[in-house]
């Protein structure tokens, strides 16, 4: 089940929603790649932190899987 957004999160959702013209297919398509790029950047940063942290045997196994 999804959690309800915080007030700041709800405001951000409203701002993003208002910036997309749902009647314009091009605007909808152009929204996707920028969001995907931000998500990939975030995920890469998280993975970099996990890789650099000492997380024991499980961390070494995960690191070995990610380096393949």
Secondary structure as GFF3:
##gff-version 3
##sequence-region A 1 68
A	DSSP	alpha_helix	7	19	.	.	.	ID=ss1
A	DSSP	alpha_helix	25	52	.	.	.	ID=ss2
A	DSSP	alpha_helix	56	66	.	.	.	ID=ss3
###
